[in-house]
């Protein structure tokens, strides 16, 4: 197979380290100067409460993002980043489009369900999160889903859930992408039945993880980082388990149908991302039948 050229770089490592320190300081400051006060406000002051919670949520989101970039920065410094500028630009454009679809899927295609002082929702955001991983691979697909749905949280009443959303949607993408492209290698040529099965299994793995992780992570996140009473956190976790399960079923079906429909069209248009490179002519036909 073709060897990928890599170049070591330290820019991202430096930037992410600065971002991490700055985000931690910002989160601590925002918690002490506004978020604490928001916990004493009732639902009749929802707008004021949201305004006080927003800076702290921004800070936590920055911390999660900085940790992700720090890991990538360390990788770039030790191993090196692949030199594939043209391909990378095309992938980034598609990732931006899919991030926008993730935003729309949550911000405009949802049904809110109040649970005590908090809320959960049925939505279509996870559909496009899984689809992004199927089309672009785990890293870019997960990043598209995480960014799109985090922005949706930050711009709606779900602002305090943004850091948790960033982490979980990134994990969905990484898992779906890993199973689809590292195990099944669906970007290669395969029979339709194989592609369909692989797509379903990949989505089940990623969204199945989310069904378990969302209520569990949500409980600890809300209890220990947001200061929500344990009883309220438990109630929300139980309701979240139900909505997450329904969202997962919808996302598995919808993402599979959309991917199967888009795959031939993208190939024909020359826009299909070859996440897993095709095999090189069976080692040049077994070295021309060993001469």
LOVEX-645572 format. One line per 10 residues: number of its first residue (from 1); for each residue x, y, z of N, C-alpha, C, O. Coordinates in steps of 0.05 Angstrom, whole numbers, m for minus. Layout:
BEGIN
NUM) X:Y:Z:X:Y:Z:X:Y:Z:X:Y:Z | ... .
***
This chain:
BEGIN
1) 17:m24:0:0:0:0:18:25:0:41:24:8 | 6:47:m10:21:72:m12:28:82:15:11:84:33 | 54:90:19:63:100:44:54:129:48:57:145:30 | 43:135:72:33:162:77:56:179:89:68:171:108 | 61:201:76:82:220:86:71:235:110:48:244:110 | 88:237:130:80:251:155:101:273:162:124:270:155 | 91:293:175:109:315:184:103:322:213:80:328:219 | 123:321:230:119:328:258:115:358:261:128:374:248 | 95:365:278:90:393:283:82:397:312:72:379:325 | 87:421:322:82:427:351:63:450:355:56:457:378 .
11) 53:462:333:35:484:336:9:478:350:1:492:368 | m4:456:342:m29:448:355:m25:441:384:m42:447:401 | m3:429:391:3:422:419:5:447:436:m6:448:458 | 18:467:426:22:492:441:m5:507:444:m12:516:466 | m20:509:422:m46:523:422:m65:509:441:m79:522:456 | m67:482:439:m86:467:456:m79:469:486:m97:471:502 | m53:470:492:m45:473:520:m53:500:531:m63:502:553 | m50:521:515:m58:548:523:m89:549:526:m99:560:545 | m103:536:507:m132:536:508:m142:521:533:m161:529:545 | m129:499:540:m137:483:563:m134:499:589:m152:500:605 .
21) m111:512:592:m107:528:616:m127:551:617:m139:557:638 | m130:565:595:m149:587:594:m178:579:599:m192:592:613 | m186:555:589:m213:546:592:m218:538:621:m240:543:632 | m198:525:634:m201:518:662:m205:542:680:m222:543:697 | m188:562:675:m190:587:690:m217:600:686:m230:610:704 | m226:601:660:m252:613:654:m275:598:667:m293:610:678 | m274:572:666:m295:556:678:m297:560:709:m319:563:719 | m274:561:722:m274:566:751:m285:593:758:m301:596:776 | m276:613:742:m286:640:747:m316:643:742:m330:655:758 | m325:630:720:m354:632:713:m371:617:733:m393:626:739 .
31) m361:595:744:m376:580:764:m380:597:790:m401:597:801 | m359:610:798:m360:625:823:m374:652:820:m385:662:840 | m375:663:796:m386:690:793:m414:690:781:m428:711:781 | m424:667:771:m451:667:759:m466:642:762:m490:641:769 | m452:619:757:m466:594:757:m478:587:784:m500:576:786 | m463:592:806:m473:586:833:m499:601:838:m518:589:849 | m500:626:829:m525:641:833:m548:630:817:m571:631:826 | m543:619:794:m564:608:777:m578:584:790:m602:579:785 | m564:570:808:m575:546:821:m597:554:841:m613:537:849 | m597:579:849:m617:588:869:m642:599:856:m662:605:869 .
41) m641:603:829:m664:615:815:m685:594:807:m678:571:801 | m710:601:808:m732:584:800:m737:584:770:m724:600:755 | m756:568:761:m763:566:733:m776:592:723:m777:596:698 | m786:609:741:m799:633:732:m778:654:722:m785:674:710 | m753:648:728:m731:666:719:m713:651:700:m688:653:701 | m725:636:682:m710:618:664:m690:633:647:m668:624:643 | m698:656:636:m680:671:618:m655:681:634:m632:679:624 | m659:691:658:m637:701:674:m619:677:682:m594:679:682 | m632:655:689:m617:631:697:m599:621:674:m576:613:678 | m611:621:650:m596:612:626:m572:630:621:m550:621:614 .
51) m576:656:624:m554:676:619:m531:672:639:m508:675:632 | m538:665:664:m517:660:684:m503:634:679:m479:631:686 | m517:614:668:m505:588:664:m488:586:639:m470:570:637 | m493:604:620:m480:602:594:m449:605:595:m435:588:583 | m438:624:610:m408:627:611:m395:602:622:m374:593:612 | m406:589:642:m395:565:654:m395:542:634:m376:527:632 | m417:540:619:m420:519:599:m399:524:577:m387:504:567 | m395:549:569:m374:555:549:m346:545:559:m331:534:544 | m341:551:585:m315:543:596:m311:513:597:m290:504:589 | m332:498:605:m329:469:605:m326:458:577:m311:439:573 .
61) m341:469:558:m339:460:531:m310:465:520:m299:448:506 | m299:488:527:m272:494:520:m252:474:531:m233:467:518 | m256:466:556:m239:446:569:m240:420:553:m219:408:548 | m264:410:547:m267:385:532:m254:387:505:m240:368:496 | m258:409:491:m247:413:464:m216:414:466:m202:403:449 | m206:428:486:m177:431:489:m164:404:494:m142:399:484 | m177:387:510:m166:360:515:m164:344:490:m144:330:485 | m185:346:473:m185:332:447:m162:342:430:m147:326:418 | m159:368:428:m138:380:411:m110:374:423:m91:370:408 | m109:372:449:m83:366:462:m74:338:455:m50:333:449 .
71) m93:319:455:m86:291:447:m77:291:418:m57:278:412 | m91:305:400:m83:306:372:m56:320:369:m39:313:353 | m51:341:386:m26:356:385:m3:339:393:19:340:381 | m7:322:414:14:304:423:20:283:401:44:277:395 | m1:273:388:3:254:366:18:267:343:37:255:332 | 11:292:336:26:306:314:55:310:321:72:309:304 | 60:315:347:88:321:355:105:295:356:129:296:350 | 92:273:363:107:248:366:108:232:340:129:221:333 | 85:230:327:83:213:303:84:229:277:96:221:258 | 70:252:278:69:269:254:42:268:241:28:248:242 .
81) 34:290:228:8:292:215:12:285:185:33:292:173 | m7:270:173:m4:262:145:m5:287:127:m21:305:131 | 11:287:106:12:309:87:m7:302:64:1:289:44 | m32:310:66:m52:304:46:m71:329:44:m95:327:49 | m59:351:37:m74:377:38:m99:378:21:m120:387:30 | m97:368:m4:m120:370:m22:m143:353:m12:m166:363:m11 | m137:329:m4:m158:311:6:m169:321:32:m193:320:37 | m152:332:49:m160:342:75:m180:366:72:m199:368:87 | m175:383:53:m193:405:48:m221:396:40:m241:407:50 | m222:376:22:m248:365:14:m263:353:37:m287:356:39 .
91) m248:338:54:m261:326:77:m271:347:97:m293:344:108 | m256:368:101:m264:389:119:m290:403:109:m307:410:125 | m292:407:83:m316:419:72:m340:401:77:m361:411:86 | m338:375:72:m360:357:78:m366:355:108:m389:352:115 | m345:356:124:m349:355:153:m365:380:162:m382:378:180 | m359:403:151:m374:427:157:m403:425:150:m421:433:165 | m409:413:127:m436:409:118:m451:390:137:m474:395:144 | m438:368:144:m451:349:162:m454:360:190:m473:353:204 | m436:377:199:m439:390:225:m463:408:225:m478:409:245 | m468:422:202:m492:439:200:m517:422:201:m537:430:213 .
101) m516:398:188:m540:380:189:m545:370:217:m568:367:225 | m523:364:232:m526:356:260:m539:378:276:m557:372:293 | m531:402:271:m543:425:285:m573:427:279:m589:431:297 | m580:425:253:m608:427:245:m624:404:257:m646:408:266 | m612:380:256:m626:357:266:m634:359:295:m654:348:304 | m617:373:311:m624:376:339:m639:402:345:m659:402:359 | m630:424:334:m642:450:340:m670:454:330:m686:467:342 | m676:442:307:m702:446:294:m719:421:291:m743:423:285 | m708:398:295:m723:373:292:m723:358:318:m713:335:320 | m736:369:338:m736:357:365:m763:362:379:m778:380:372 .
111) m768:344:398:m792:347:415:m781:348:444:m771:328:454 | m784:371:457:m775:374:484:m792:360:505:m817:359:502 | m779:348:525:m794:334:546:m783:345:573:m761:338:581 | m799:362:587:m790:372:613:m787:350:634:m805:333:636 | m765:350:649:m761:331:671:m751:347:695:m727:352:698 | m770:354:713:m762:370:736:m752:397:727:m764:410:711 | m728:405:738:m717:431:730:m702:430:703:m694:450:692 | m698:406:693:m683:402:668:m702:392:646:m726:392:649 | m690:383:623:m706:372:601:m689:354:584:m665:355:584 | m703:336:570:m690:319:550:m707:321:525:m726:336:524 .
121) m700:306:503:m714:310:478:m711:287:459:m691:272:460 | m731:283:443:m729:265:419:m719:283:397:m729:306:393 | m700:274:381:m688:291:360:m675:274:339:m673:250:341 | m667:288:317:m654:274:294:m624:279:292:m612:271:272 | m613:292:312:m585:299:311:m566:275:309:m547:275:294 | m573:254:324:m556:230:323:m555:216:296:m535:203:289 | m576:220:280:m577:208:253:m553:219:237:m539:203:224 | m550:245:237:m529:257:221:m501:254:234:m481:254:220 | m500:250:260:m475:244:273:m464:217:264:m441:214:257 | m482:196:263:m474:170:253:m468:171:223:m449:158:214 .
131) m484:186:208:m480:188:179:m453:201:173:m439:192:155 | m445:221:189:m419:234:184:m396:214:188:m377:215:173 | m398:197:208:m377:177:213:m376:156:190:m355:147:183 | m400:149:180:m401:130:158:m388:141:133:m374:127:118 | m392:167:128:m382:180:104:m353:189:106:m338:187:86 | m345:198:129:m319:211:132:m299:196:150:m275:203:151 | m308:175:164:m291:161:182:m295:172:211:m309:192:215 | m283:158:230:m288:164:258:m279:192:267:m294:206:281 | m255:200:259:m244:225:269:m260:249:259:m271:265:274 | m262:252:232:m276:275:221:m306:273:225:m319:293:230 .
141) m317:249:223:m346:245:228:m353:251:256:m373:265:262 | m337:241:275:m342:247:303:m340:276:310:m355:287:325 | m320:289:298:m316:318:303:m339:334:291:m348:353:304 | m349:326:268:m372:340:256:m396:338:274:m410:357:279 | m402:313:283:m425:309:301:m422:324:327:m441:337:337 | m398:323:339:m393:337:364:m396:367:362:m409:380:378 | m384:379:341:m385:408:337:m414:417:331:m423:436:343 | m427:403:312:m454:411:304:m474:410:327:m489:429:331 | m473:388:342:m493:385:364:m486:401:388:m503:409:404 | m460:407:393:m452:424:415:m461:452:410:m470:466:428 .
151) m457:462:385:m467:489:378:m497:490:382:m507:511:391 | m511:469:375:m540:469:378:m547:471:408:m566:486:415 | m533:458:425:m537:461:454:m531:489:464:m547:501:479 | m509:500:455:m500:526:464:m518:548:456:m519:570:468 | m534:544:435:m551:565:425:m581:560:432:m598:575:422 | m586:540:449:m613:535:457:m614:532:487:m595:539:501 | m637:523:498:m640:521:527:m624:497:538:m624:493:562 | m611:482:521:m595:459:530:m566:466:535:m549:449:533 | m561:492:540:m533:502:541:m516:487:561:m492:482:556 | m527:479:584:m511:465:604:m503:437:596:m485:425:608 .
161) m517:426:576:m510:399:567:m489:399:546:m480:377:537 | m480:422:537:m461:424:514:m435:408:519:m427:394:500 | m422:411:542:m397:395:545:m401:365:544:m385:351:531 | m422:356:556:m429:327:555:m435:318:527:m426:297:518 | m450:335:513:m457:329:485:m431:327:468:m429:308:451 | m413:345:471:m388:344:456:m374:317:459:m365:305:440 | m371:309:484:m357:284:490:m372:259:478:m359:243:465 | m398:257:483:m413:234:475:m416:232:444:m414:210:433 | m421:254:431:m425:253:402:m398:247:388:m398:234:367 | m376:257:400:m350:250:389:m346:220:391:m336:207:373 .
171) m353:208:414:m350:179:418:m368:163:399:m359:143:389 | m392:173:394:m410:159:375:m396:158:348:m394:136:335 | m385:180:339:m372:181:313:m347:163:312:m343:149:292 | m331:164:333:m307:148:334:m314:118:333:m300:102:319 | m334:110:347:m342:81:348:m354:73:321:m346:52:310 | m373:88:311:m385:82:285:m364:81:263:m363:62:247 | m346:101:263:m325:102:243:m305:79:246:m297:68:225 | m298:71:270:m279:49:274:m291:23:264:m278:8:249 | m316:17:272:m328:m8:263:m332:m8:233:m326:m28:220 | m342:14:222:m348:15:193:m323:14:176:m323:0:155 .
181) m302:28:184:m279:31:166:m255:15:174:m238:9:156 | m251:9:199:m228:m7:207:m234:m37:208:m217:m53:202 | m259:m43:214:m267:m72:215:m279:m81:189:m270:m100:176 | m301:m67:180:m315:m75:156:m304:m62:131:m308:m72:109 | m289:m40:134:m277:m26:111:m298:m20:89:m295:m27:66 | m319:m6:97:m342:m2:79:m336:18:56:m352:20:37 | m314:33:57:m309:51:35:m296:36:11:m293:48:m10 | m290:11:15:m281:m5:m8:m305:m16:m23:m328:m13:m14 | m300:m28:m45:m321:m41:m61:m330:m67:m49:m313:m85:m44 | m356:m69:m43:m367:m94:m32:m395:m98:m43:m406:m80:m55 .
191) m406:m122:m39:m433:m126:m48:m452:m110:m31:m446:m103:m8 | m476:m104:m42:m496:m88:m28:m504:m99:m1:m507:m85:18 | m507:m125:0:m515:m138:25:m494:m135:46:m501:m130:70 | m469:m137:39:m447:m133:58:m447:m105:69:m445:m100:93 | m450:m85:51:m450:m57:59:m473:m51:78:m469:m37:98 | m497:m61:71:m520:m56:88:m516:m68:116:m522:m55:136 | m507:m93:117:m502:m106:143:m481:m91:159:m485:m86:183 | m459:m84:146:m438:m70:160:m447:m43:170:m439:m34:192 | m463:m29:154:m473:m2:162:m491:m5:187:m489:11:206 | m509:m24:187:m527:m28:210:m511:m35:235:m516:m23:256 .
201) m492:m54:232:m477:m62:256:m460:m39:267:m459:m35:291 | m449:m23:249:m433:0:258:m450:20:273:m442:31:294 | m473:26:263:m492:45:276:m501:34:303:m503:49:322 | m507:8:304:m516:m4:329:m494:m2:350:m500:3:373 | m469:m6:342:m447:m4:361:m444:24:372:m443:28:397 | m444:44:355:m441:72:364:m464:82:380:m460:94:401 | m488:77:370:m512:88:383:m519:71:407:m532:80:426 | m512:45:407:m516:28:430:m498:38:453:m507:38:476 | m474:46:447:m457:58:467:m470:83:479:m470:87:504 | m482:99:462:m495:124:472:m519:118:490:m524:133:509 .
211) m534:97:484:m557:90:500:m548:84:529:m562:91:548 | m525:72:532:m515:65:559:m500:89:571:m505:96:595 | m483:102:556:m466:123:566:m482:149:572:m475:163:592 | m501:156:556:m515:182:560:m527:185:588:m522:205:601 | m544:166:597:m555:170:624:m534:167:646:m536:181:666 | m514:149:642:m494:145:663:m476:170:665:m472:181:687 | m465:178:643:m448:202:642:m464:227:651:m454:244:665 | m489:228:641:m506:251:647:m511:253:677:m511:275:688 | m515:231:691:m520:231:720:m496:243:734:m499:262:751 | m472:233:729:m448:243:743:m441:272:735:m433:288:751 .
221) m445:278:709:m439:305:699:m457:325:713:m448:346:722 | m483:320:714:m502:339:726:m499:341:756:m502:362:768 | m493:318:769:m490:318:798:m465:332:807:m466:348:826 | m442:326:794:m417:335:805:m405:359:790:m388:373:802 | m413:365:766:m403:389:752:m424:411:751:m417:435:750 | m449:404:750:m470:424:748:m484:429:775:m499:449:778 | m480:412:795:m491:416:821:m521:410:823:m535:421:841 | m532:394:804:m560:387:805:m564:367:827:m548:348:830 | m586:370:843:m591:350:865:m593:321:854:m602:317:831 | m584:302:870:m582:274:861:m609:263:852:m611:249:832 .
231) m630:270:867:m657:260:860:m665:269:832:m675:254:816 | m660:295:826:m666:306:800:m649:293:778:m658:287:756 | m623:288:785:m605:276:766:m614:247:759:m612:238:736 | m623:232:780:m632:205:776:m657:205:758:m659:188:740 | m676:223:763:m700:224:748:m694:231:719:m705:219:700 | m676:250:715:m668:257:687:m654:235:673:m658:230:649 | m637:220:688:m622:197:676:m641:176:666:m637:164:645 | m662:170:682:m682:150:675:m697:158:650:m701:142:631 | m705:183:649:m720:193:625:m701:195:601:m710:189:578 | m676:202:606:m657:204:585:m652:177:572:m647:175:548 .
241) m652:156:589:m648:128:578:m669:121:558:m664:109:538 | m694:129:564:m716:123:546:m714:139:520:m716:128:498 | m710:165:522:m708:182:498:m684:175:481:m685:175:457 | m661:168:495:m637:161:480:m641:135:465:m631:132:442 | m656:116:477:m661:91:463:m678:95:438:m672:84:417 | m699:111:441:m716:118:417:m700:132:396:m702:126:372 | m684:152:405:m668:167:386:m648:148:371:m643:152:347 | m638:128:386:m619:109:374:m632:92:352:m621:88:331 | m656:82:357:m671:66:338:m676:83:312:m671:73:290 | m685:107:316:m690:125:293:m665:130:278:m664:129:253 .
251) m643:136:292:m618:143:279:m606:119:264:m596:123:242 | m608:95:275:m597:71:261:m611:67:235:m599:62:214 | m638:68:235:m654:64:211:m649:86:191:m643:81:167 | m650:111:200:m648:134:181:m620:136:170:m616:141:146 | m599:133:187:m572:136:177:m565:114:157:m551:119:138 | m574:90:162:m569:68:144:m582:73:116:m569:70:96 | m607:81:117:m622:87:92:m608:109:76:m604:107:52 | m601:131:90:m589:154:77:m561:147:65:m555:154:43 | m545:132:81:m519:125:72:m520:107:47:m506:111:28 | m537:87:48:m540:68:25:m549:83:0:m541:77:m22 .
261) m566:104:4:m576:120:m19:m554:138:m29:m552:143:m53 | m538:150:m11:m518:170:m19:m493:157:m31:m480:169:m48 | m486:133:m23:m461:120:m30:m457:119:m61:m436:129:m70 | m475:108:m76:m470:107:m106:m470:135:m118:m456:140:m137 | m487:153:m108:m489:180:m119:m462:195:m114:m453:209:m132 | m451:192:m91:m425:206:m85:m403:194:m101:m385:209:m110 | m403:168:m105:m382:155:m123:m384:166:m151:m364:173:m163 | m409:168:m161:m413:177:m188:m404:206:m191:m393:214:m212 | m408:222:m170:m401:251:m172:m372:256:m165:m363:279:m166 | m357:235:m157:m329:238:m150:m325:251:m122:m304:262:m117 .
271) m345:250:m105:m344:262:m78:m342:241:m56:m342:249:m32 | m340:216:m63:m339:195:m43:m312:195:m30:m291:195:m43 | m311:195:m3:m286:195:12:m277:167:16:m290:151:28 | m253:161:5:m242:134:8:m227:132:34:m202:135:35 | m242:127:56:m230:127:82:m210:104:85:m187:108:94 | m218:80:76:m199:58:75:m190:53:47:m207:46:30 | m164:57:40:m155:55:13:m161:27:1:m160:7:15 | m167:27:m25:m171:1:m39:m145:m15:m39:m123:m3:m39 | m148:m41:m39:m124:m58:m41:m110:m53:m68:m123:m49:m88 | m84:m54:m67:m69:m52:m92:m69:m78:m107:m54:m96:m100 .
281) m85:m80:m127:m87:m103:m145:m75:m129:m135:m58:m141:m148 | m85:m137:m111:m76:m162:m99:m46:m166:m103:m37:m186:m114 | m32:m145:m92:m2:m147:m94:7:m152:m122:24:m169:m128 | m5:m135:m140:2:m137:m168:0:m166:m178:19:m178:m189 | m25:m176:m173:m31:m203:m183:m10:m223:m174:1:m239:m190 | m5:m222:m147:14:m240:m136:41:m240:m151:53:m260:m158 | 50:m214:m155:75:m210:m169:76:m225:m196:94:m240:m203 | 53:m219:m211:50:m231:m237:55:m261:m237:71:m273:m252 | 39:m273:m217:40:m302:m215:69:m313:m211:77:m333:m221 | 83:m296:m194:111:m303:m188:128:m307:m213:144:m325:m215 .
291) 122:m288:m232:137:m288:m257:134:m314:m272:145:m317:m293 .
***
